């Protein structure tokens, strides 16, 4: 059974998904939820504490949803970045990500307050990306690169609304990675052959 705080957090997520962050203040927010600013302060201590709880709740929902998707698609040949992108931009998930990025930008602007959340968030998403990668590619650099590519393209999607172009960019990036991977063994062979010739 949910606690009163958990119920309020779910209601806050739903409210922010619909109304966004503009001019967010506790009293109008409390009125919209049918509660009081005093009760919100009691449960969350401050507006910043409230937003941190909302961020964590949304992160949990999205990680659970994507974790389930990865399990269902285990063994399939679909590339992790494309799978993650297609899942994120669905009508169901896009509003969550849009709000998550808005909140993330707010947190970055105030690291003294949201610093621990930012560290936790980076770690959580890195772990999630890693679970979707083949073990041979599960390096910190690759996890960071995929996260950065996703972040950049999703912000572009938020700015322009152009799903077709941003999805094509995801596919283009995957193609570039595949081409680089395919070229790497040939490059190593050439290097080895050149070294052998010089020694001879």
C-alpha positions in Angstrom: 0.0 0.0 0.0 1.3 3.4 -1.0 2.2 6.0 1.6 0.8 9.5 1.4 4.2 10.8 0.2 4.3 8.2 -2.6 0.7 9.1 -3.7 1.7 12.8 -3.7 4.8 12.0 -5.8 2.7 10.2 -8.4 0.3 13.1 -8.5 3.2 15.5 -8.9 4.6 13.6 -11.8 1.2 13.6 -13.5 0.8 17.3 -12.9 4.2 18.2 -14.2 3.8 16.0 -17.3 0.7 18.0 -18.1 1.8 21.5 -17.1 5.6 21.5 -17.2 7.9 23.6 -15.0 7.1 27.2 -15.9 6.3 29.4 -12.9 6.3 26.4 -10.6 5.5 27.4 -7.0 4.3 25.4 -4.1 1.0 27.2 -3.3 -0.6 27.0 -6.8 0.8 23.4 -7.1 -0.8 22.4 -3.8 -4.1 24.0 -4.8 -4.0 22.0 -8.1 -3.4 18.7 -6.2 -6.1 19.5 -3.6 -3.6 19.7 -0.7 -1.7 22.5 1.1 1.7 24.0 0.6 2.3 23.2 4.3 1.7 19.5 3.7 4.1 19.5 0.7 6.8 21.1 2.8 6.1 18.5 5.5 6.7 15.6 3.0 9.4 17.1 0.8 11.0 19.9 2.9 11.3 22.3 0.0 10.5 22.8 -3.7 13.9 21.5 -4.5 13.3 18.4 -2.4 10.0 17.9 -4.2 11.6 18.1 -7.6 14.3 15.6 -6.6 11.6 13.1 -5.5 9.8 13.7 -8.9 13.1 13.1 -10.8 13.8 9.9 -8.9 10.3 8.6 -9.4 10.4 9.3 -13.1 13.9 7.7 -13.4 12.6 4.6 -11.6 9.5 4.3 -13.9 11.6 4.7 -17.0 14.4 2.3 -15.9 11.8 -0.4 -15.0 10.1 0.1 -18.4 13.3 -0.2 -20.4 14.6 -3.0 -18.3 11.4 -5.0 -19.2 11.9 -4.2 -22.8 15.5 -5.4 -22.8 14.4 -8.7 -21.2 11.6 -9.2 -23.8 14.0 -8.6 -26.6 17.0 -10.6 -25.3 18.7 -12.5 -28.1 17.3 -10.3 -30.8 19.7 -8.5 -33.3 18.3 -5.0 -32.8 20.9 -2.5 -32.0 20.7 -1.1 -28.4 20.7 2.5 -29.3 18.0 2.1 -31.9 15.9 0.1 -29.5 16.4 2.7 -26.8 15.5 5.6 -29.1 12.4 3.9 -30.5 11.2 3.2 -27.0 11.9 6.7 -25.8 10.1 8.6 -28.5 6.8 6.6 -28.3 3.8 8.7 -27.4 3.8 7.0 -24.0 7.4 7.7 -23.1 8.2 11.0 -24.9 6.5 13.2 -22.3 8.4 11.6 -19.5 11.8 12.2 -21.2 10.9 15.7 -22.2 10.1 16.6 -18.5 13.1 14.7 -17.4 15.4 16.8 -19.6 13.7 20.0 -18.4 14.3 19.0 -14.8 17.9 17.9 -15.6 18.7 21.3 -17.1 17.2 22.9 -13.9 19.4 20.6 -11.8 22.6 21.4 -13.8 21.9 25.1 -13.1 21.9 24.5 -9.4 24.5 21.8 -8.6 24.9 22.8 -5.0 21.3 21.7 -4.4 21.0 18.9 -7.0 24.6 17.6 -7.1 23.8 14.2 -5.5 20.9 13.7 -7.8 23.0 14.5 -10.9 25.7 11.9 -9.8 23.0 9.3 -9.1 21.3 10.0 -12.3 24.5 9.6 -14.4 25.3 6.4 -12.7 21.8 4.9 -13.1 21.6 5.7 -16.8 25.1 4.4 -17.4 24.1 1.1 -15.8 21.0 0.9 -17.9 22.8 1.5 -21.1 25.4 -1.1 -20.2 22.8 -3.8 -19.6 21.6 -3.3 -23.2 25.1 -3.6 -24.7 26.9 -6.9 -25.7 29.5 -7.7 -23.1 32.4 -7.1 -25.5 31.2 -3.5 -26.0 30.3 -2.7 -22.4 33.2 -0.2 -21.8 32.9 3.1 -20.0 33.8 5.0 -23.2 31.1 3.3 -25.3 28.5 3.7 -22.6 29.3 7.4 -22.3 29.3 7.9 -26.1 25.9 6.3 -26.5 24.5 8.3 -23.7 25.9 11.5 -25.2 24.5 10.8 -28.7 21.1 10.0 -27.3 21.1 13.2 -25.1 22.1 15.4 -28.1 19.5 13.9 -30.5 16.7 13.9 -27.9 17.4 17.6 -27.2 17.3 18.2 -30.9 13.9 16.4 -31.1 12.6 18.5 -28.2 13.7 21.7 -30.0 12.4 20.8 -33.5 9.8 18.1 -33.1 11.4 16.4 -36.2 11.2 12.7 -35.4 12.1 11.6 -38.9 15.4 13.5 -39.1 16.5 12.7 -35.6 15.7 9.0 -36.1 17.7 9.0 -39.4 20.6 10.6 -37.4 20.4 7.6 -34.9 20.6 5.2 -37.9 23.5 7.2 -39.4 25.5 7.0 -36.2 24.9 3.3 -35.9 26.1 2.9 -39.5 29.3 4.9 -38.7 30.0 2.7 -35.7 29.4 -0.5 -37.8 31.7 0.8 -40.5 34.4 1.7 -38.0 34.1 -1.7 -36.3 34.4 -3.5 -39.7 37.4 -1.5 -40.7 39.3 -2.1 -37.4 40.5 -5.7 -38.0 41.7 -4.8 -41.5 43.6 -1.9 -40.2 45.2 -4.1 -37.6 46.2 -6.6 -40.2 47.8 -3.9 -42.3 49.8 -2.6 -39.3 51.0 -6.1 -38.5 52.0 -6.7 -42.1 53.9 -3.5 -42.3 55.8 -4.2 -39.1 56.7 -7.6 -40.4 58.0 -6.1 -43.7 60.1 -3.6 -41.8 61.6 -6.3 -39.6 62.4 -8.4 -42.7 
